[in-house]
Amino acid sequence: MTDATSPFAQTVTPVAHDLGNFEVRRAVPSARCRMVGPFVFVDEFGPARLDPGHGMDVRPHPHIGLATVTYLFDGAIDHRDSLGNHATIRPGAVNLMTAGRGIVHSERTPPAERVTGLDLFGMQTWLALPERLEETDPAFESVGAGDLPVIEDGGTRARVIMGSLWGRSAPTTCHAETIYADIALGAGGHIPLDADAEERAVMLVAGEASADGEPLALYALHVLQPGRAMTLASGSGARVMLLGGESMGPRRVWWNFVSSRMERIEQAKEDWQAGRFPLVPGDEKEFIPIPEKPQTVSYP
């Protein structure tokens, strides 16, 4: 039973997956939390040091019915997709890839960083698309760190990645009402968390912090009580991700496919196995085969 006095409606401990060179922690989807606003998938990876000669290699794979959001604290990732886009994301920028009716992409360590080695630390999230946009045309946009608004107030510095926060709005496309922000709290820093969004959550990714005096556990996803304004604070300094937005209807998730209809996911499975998805220019030789039992499955 939820403690009504707590600022947290629930706390989700992520499941960790060791990928060899680095660890990925997945908080959503889980049995306890399938979505927070439009966020249907929340991964945090690193911090890790990739030695020279090593790197991240996520081979070409498909998506439908979602938008992927990649955001880095450290490192660099090369994105290529079946629309012909090639972009290197670096800390403070955001890559938004709208899958819609279908897209294929790969994510790899850039060649220069593969030679020298690099630190890797960041977030990848998926946003479910509103039902009316599930079959929209695929698209990609990369918004540089300098184009995202930064709000500074005393010992607090917040970068708005998507949506609006404290009167500042990011230029990143939002298909549904969304808030996503990177909040850095200095020693003794504190900020108000408004109750504007229908659903909100915070994740502590470094340091120590609390919400209305209740400590945040490192890497856990703390889903905040709806309709309750509260204060985020830190005694010694912290970095916290704020995410959420409008409540959406249930979504089916199977591997990299998201849809309000299970039959659409079955069609996507058949299309990938039959080679009906497009290739990724510049990364055509490899692909991830469809798994028998994917790690990411969520049925409402």
Residue pairs with C-beta under 8 A, 6 or more apart in sequence:
2 9
2 10
4 225
6 214
6 225
7 211
7 212
7 214
7 222
7 224
7 225
7 228
7 230
8 211
8 214
8 222
8 223
8 224
8 225
9 223
9 224
9 225
9 226
10 32
10 33
10 222
10 223
11 217
11 220
11 221
11 222
11 223
12 27
12 28
12 30
12 32
12 33
12 220
12 221
12 222
12 223
13 27
13 217
13 220
14 25
14 26
14 27
14 30
14 42
14 44
14 219
14 220
14 221
15 25
15 26
15 30
16 23
16 24
16 25
16 26
17 23
17 24
17 25
17 26
17 295
21 48
21 50
21 51
21 54
21 55
21 56
21 120
22 45
22 46
22 48
22 50
22 56
22 120
23 45
23 46
23 48
24 43
24 44
24 45
25 43
25 44
25 45
25 219
26 41
26 42
26 43
26 295
26 296
27 33
27 42
27 43
27 44
27 203
27 219
27 220
27 221
28 34
28 35
28 36
28 39
28 40
28 41
28 42
28 221
29 35
29 40
29 41
29 253
29 296
29 297
29 298
33 221
33 223
34 40
34 250
34 251
34 298
34 300
35 128
35 199
35 248
35 250
35 251
36 42
36 199
36 200
36 201
36 221
36 223
36 243
36 244
37 176
37 177
37 178
37 179
37 197
37 198
37 199
37 200
37 243
37 244
37 245
37 246
37 247
37 248
38 127
38 128
38 129
38 175
38 176
38 177
38 178
38 245
38 246
38 248
39 125
39 126
39 127
39 128
39 201
39 243
39 244
39 245
40 66
40 126
40 127
40 128
40 251
40 253
40 258
40 298
41 66
41 124
41 125
41 126
41 253
41 258
41 296
42 123
42 125
42 203
42 221
42 243
43 123
43 124
43 125
44 122
44 123
44 203
44 205
44 219
45 120
45 121
45 122
45 123
45 124
46 73
46 74
46 75
46 119
46 120
46 121
46 122
47 73
47 74
47 119
47 120
47 121
48 119
48 120
48 121
49 117
49 118
49 119
49 120
50 56
50 75
50 109
50 113
50 117
50 118
50 119
50 120
51 117
52 114
52 115
52 116
52 117
53 114
53 115
53 117
54 109
54 114
54 117
55 108
55 109
55 113
55 114
55 118
56 77
56 107
56 108
56 109
56 120
57 108
57 109
58 106
58 107
58 108
58 288
59 106
59 283
59 286
59 287
59 288
60 80
60 104
60 105
60 106
60 279
60 280
60 283
60 284
60 286
60 287
60 288
61 104
61 105
61 106
61 256
61 287
61 288
62 99
62 102
62 103
62 104
62 256
62 257
62 268
62 271
62 272
62 277
63 97
63 99
63 102
63 103
63 104
63 105
63 256
63 257
63 258
64 99
64 100
64 101
64 102
64 103
64 134
64 256
64 257
64 258
64 259
64 264
64 265
64 268
65 99
65 100
65 128
65 129
65 134
65 251
65 257
65 258
65 259
65 260
65 264
66 99
66 126
66 127
66 128
66 129
66 258
67 96
67 97
67 98
67 99
67 126
67 127
67 129
67 175
68 95
68 96
68 97
68 99
68 105
68 124
68 125
68 126
68 127
69 94
69 95
69 96
69 123
69 124
69 125
69 126
69 127
69 161
69 162
69 180
70 77
70 79
70 89
70 94
70 95
70 97
70 107
70 122
70 123
70 124
71 93
71 94
71 95
71 122
71 123
71 124
71 125
71 161
71 180
71 182
72 89
72 90
72 91
72 92
72 93
72 120
72 121
72 122
72 123
73 91
73 121
73 122
73 123
73 182
73 205
73 206
73 239
74 91
74 118
74 119
74 120
74 121
74 122
75 90
75 91
75 113
75 118
75 119
75 120
75 121
75 122
76 88
76 89
76 90
76 109
76 110
76 113
76 118
77 88
77 89
77 107
77 108
77 109
77 110
77 122
78 86
78 87
78 88
78 107
78 108
78 109
78 110
79 85
79 86
79 87
79 88
79 89
79 95
79 97
79 105
79 106
79 107
79 140
79 142
80 86
80 105
80 106
80 108
80 280
80 281
80 282
80 283
81 97
81 103
81 104
81 105
81 106
81 138
81 140
81 280
82 103
82 104
82 105
82 138
82 277
82 278
82 279
82 280
82 281
83 103
83 138
83 139
83 140
84 281
85 140
86 282
87 95
87 140
87 142
88 110
89 95
89 142
90 145
91 122
91 145
92 145
92 148
92 159
92 182
93 142
93 143
93 144
93 145
93 148
94 142
94 143
94 148
94 161
94 162
94 170
94 172
95 140
95 141
95 142
96 140
96 141
96 142
96 143
96 162
96 172
96 173
97 103
97 105
97 138
97 139
97 140
98 129
98 136
98 138
98 139
98 140
98 173
98 175
99 129
99 138
100 129
100 133
100 134
100 135
100 136
100 137
100 138
100 139
101 134
101 135
101 136
101 137
101 138
102 138
102 268
102 271
102 277
103 138
103 140
104 277
104 278
104 279
104 280
104 287
105 280
106 280
106 283
106 286
108 283
109 118
109 120
123 205
123 241
125 180
125 243
126 258
127 175
127 176
127 178
128 176
128 248
128 251
128 258
129 136
129 175
129 176
129 258
130 175
130 176
130 248
131 249
131 260
133 175
134 259
134 260
134 264
139 173
141 172
141 173
143 170
143 171
143 172
145 159
147 171
148 159
148 160
148 161
148 170
148 171
148 172
149 159
149 160
149 168
149 169
149 170
150 157
150 158
150 159
150 160
151 157
151 158
151 159
151 160
151 165
151 166
151 168
152 158
153 191
154 186
154 189
155 185
155 186
155 187
155 188
155 189
155 190
156 183
156 184
156 185
156 186
156 189
156 190
156 191
157 183
157 184
157 186
158 165
158 166
158 181
158 182
158 183
158 184
158 191
159 181
159 182
160 168
160 169
160 170
160 180
160 181
161 170
161 172
161 180
161 181
161 182
162 170
162 172
162 174
162 178
162 179
162 180
163 169
163 170
163 174
163 177
163 178
163 179
163 180
163 181
163 245
164 170
164 179
165 179
165 181
165 242
166 194
174 245
176 245
176 246
176 248
177 197
177 198
177 245
177 246
178 244
178 245
178 246
179 196
179 197
179 200
179 242
179 243
179 244
179 245
180 241
180 242
180 243
181 241
181 242
181 243
182 239
182 241
183 191
183 232
183 239
183 240
183 241
183 242
184 237
184 238
184 239
185 191
185 207
185 209
185 232
185 233
185 234
185 237
185 238
185 239
185 240
186 234
186 237
187 234
187 235
187 236
187 237
188 234
188 235
189 233
189 234
189 237
189 238
190 231
190 232
190 233
190 234
191 231
191 232
191 233
192 229
192 230
192 231
192 232
193 200
193 202
193 211
193 224
193 229
193 230
193 231
193 232
193 242
194 229
195 226
195 227
195 228
195 229
197 244
197 245
197 246
198 226
198 244
198 245
198 246
198 247
199 223
199 226
199 244
199 245
199 246
199 247
200 223
200 224
200 226
200 242
200 243
200 244
201 221
201 222
201 223
201 224
201 242
201 243
201 244
202 211
202 216
202 221
202 222
202 224
202 232
202 240
202 241
202 242
202 243
203 216
203 219
203 220
203 221
203 222
203 240
203 241
203 243
204 216
204 217
204 218
204 219
204 220
204 238
204 239
204 240
205 218
205 219
205 239
205 240
205 241
206 218
206 238
206 239
207 234
207 236
207 237
207 238
207 239
208 215
208 216
208 234
208 235
208 236
208 237
208 238
209 215
209 216
209 232
209 233
209 234
209 238
209 240
210 216
210 232
210 233
210 234
211 222
211 224
211 230
211 231
211 232
211 233
212 230
212 231
213 233
216 222
216 238
216 240
224 230
224 244
232 240
249 260
250 260
250 300
251 258
251 259
251 260
251 298
251 300
252 258
252 259
252 260
252 261
252 262
252 265
252 298
252 299
252 300
253 296
253 297
253 298
253 299
254 265
254 269
254 294
254 296
254 297
255 269
255 290
255 291
255 294
255 296
255 297
256 296
257 264
257 265
257 268
257 269
258 265
259 265
259 268
262 299
269 290
270 276
271 277
272 290
273 290
